[in-house]
Amino acid sequence: ILVFKNLAYGLGSDIEKGIIQTYLSYPLKRRRILSAKIFSAIGLSLLILLGIQIPSLYLLAPDIVTPHFGVVLLTYAANLSPILFISGIILLATLIVRRGSLALVLGIILYFAFSIASSLLTFMAFATKSPITLQIISLFYPNIALSRYYGMQFYPGVGEVWTPTFPEVATYVGASYLITIFTLAIAYFYFCRRFGV
């Protein structure tokens, strides 16, 4: 939620105060202004998080992290994907409504709504014995596919419904980031072409 706050309030307050409009009056490219805002709101938070957690994990269990470093990175990528997707939606909402507080509320509501939908669809997959719902939600929450690959059971009997292969898990992680990149591209396009001064 800190990432959401940094993005919505950082950019939203700059829009409300007219700072972005001042930046746009200088000979700066719009995409560079937006890139700097995104990096300061999301990029630095992620660098701090990963810069602290991965070395800490290595200090706690070097015999596990060293041979499975790719799996550790894939796990972080799968778990961060929904947050980055919602951050892209918050960015777009902040640019459209030009208010950080409304975009932040929307982002928090989306975050909890996606979490609830994830749980409901997982239960529905168990109840109907159909893997379709798990596969759909894994596009937005690839950690579900990853946990199914490693055999973690949220509900008894879900292992009978769907167990993806490792390439499928990597595909779901990649697809979720493609969706996130598409959302950010829409925000960039809006800011560069449609955002009025």
Salt bridges, closest charged atoms under 4 A:
ASP14 OD2 - LYS37 NZ 2.15
GLU160 OE1 - LYS129 NZ 3.80
